Amino acid sequence: MSASAQSKQKPTVAERRPSVVERRYSQSISDRRRGSIIPELAGLEKPLETNIASEFDVVIVGTGLVEGILAAALAWQGSSVLHVDSNAYYGDNCATLTIDQLKVWIDQVNDHKIPGFSTASLYIPRPNVIVSRNYGIDLTPKILFAKSDLLDLLIKSRVHRYLEFQPLSNFHTYEDDSFGKMQTSKQEIFTDQSLSLISKKRLMKFLKFVFEFDQNEESLSVWTSYADKPLTEFTNETFKLESQQISELVFTLGLAPIPNIPTKEGLSRIRRYLTSFNIYGKFPVLYSKFGGPGEVSQGFCRSAAVAGTTYKLNTRLRKFDPNTKTATFSDGSQIKVKEKLICSPTQAPENAKNIPLKRNYAITRLIAGVTKDCKEWFSEGESAAIVVFPANCLPTNNAYPVQAVILGAGAGVCPEGQCLWYLSTLAPEESAGKDLEAALNKMEESILRESEFDVDESEFQFDDKGIPVLNSVKLGKSFMGFVPSKKLQYVFKLRFVQFTDVVPFGVVHKEYFETESPSSKYDPDAPDNGIFYSNMPSSELSYDGAVTEATLLYSKIVGADDDFFDVDFEDEDEVAAEREAAGNATSTTTSNSLPTSRPEFRGTSVGSEFAIVDEEDDDDEEMGDAGEKFNDEMDFLCGVNAANS
């Protein structure tokens, strides 16, 4: 399909996804050299197959992110895979939904038909104005750090070719009734007038330390006695950092979901941010356009389709007989399973009795659509930002932080002039709703103030070089007296609770994702005997853990994970072409094979959009080089005597 074949009517979110092919064809010749194989997905771009095999090595129920990665890994390893979903769309518990799809989903949640979710509600003040297809709402929004195992896998597997990514560089912290942008570069810290010289030295000394905190005996000796103590305690006592700096480091850079994250894990999370910065540009984080984990999952499903996986939507698992290893589905089909059947908790058979979901952790979410573009929170050319409310900063004295992802129209998820706000917290359910509402109110006050407020000349002062800077004291008083001319209009408000048994982790460990193996004692009345269940998505705002869980499930099926995605994807184009010729896959093919090493980001002809381009790079020591570069920049101010400051 060419770009000229696009419909004049604005497409739905689902229709916009396969248009990646069209967008890429509309780019310049130099960008087009990337080439890609983008298979059509059953039920989305081509009819579901009516005649499928009666026997598969593995059956996977649910097309969430972990299940999508697993399906692709198994298919490329050579296993025959049947991948089904009870919904009419891909993504399962991490799907990107339109308003109409959300309404159906909410009814199912409140009717207790979708395990893992509860207490869902959708408020639309002006239902006659909203157009369902103009919105793509993530059930579990995620961001992708530039240095992460998922991005490495996206590149290695070439799944990145099915997606579009955009940068996110602005991280804001709510403090003292205002949103401050996080300062992490030498220039930003050095020019920050709110910090004294000694505070700047201490902060830069700490950031310099983070790069090598576990690399040598000298660094280890600094923090090992604090290993299991809160990071807030370590940074205060060892580096004498101020409370505001500590909140920014722990909750904004580290994105800690809990108030007292241990020192070792907290340091690892802060380093994750620092080592992700400047890999592909002046930003540490990416997000996929047109949707989050559901979009990424669909990319892996496309890869699995290339490798031969069979897909069926609108198909619910009715029961599984572990004695005959036969799975029965809602369409009446019966499939023999040679190895294992993997199932998402949200796709469990009706009256299932073996779902290992204990609801140990509740993630309360509040998602709002607003009639503001929120450009004041974005960097130039970007359409997303992070806002964090540290513990004890809201009028509700929130015990847990509140995290918010802001996505504008440029992210492809809402109309021009609007924005989606995703707020979440791990606070107990009895207080979570109040915390989220308080955070939402502060965001509303801030965006109205920042979009309408005009700075008076008296609020400027000049530094010793004659450069005008804002007088924060005068500006703060002006902000306090500001009254907006109109209220913020909400397009919708969505609330629900998601449960998970994955511990709120600091760093990823395999044991966090272990689920109970099926019991050898079968309940004769249970339709889910012998089923291996995956986890509900974790509370982690990043994608960390998804690859780990998929690898863990993979090893349970094949016995080891040595060959997990151990495929020469240099030959993928040839494989896909052969399958297409044989009638096993329908694909749109462009020429050129590319090396599978670290990519770089290059702007396309579509403004701020970016695409991953594979490029050879001899530098495999990202963390070491990033730390060395940072150290060189900081030495001019820190010096060897900074410890005495």
Disulfide bonds with the S-S distance in Angstrom:
none
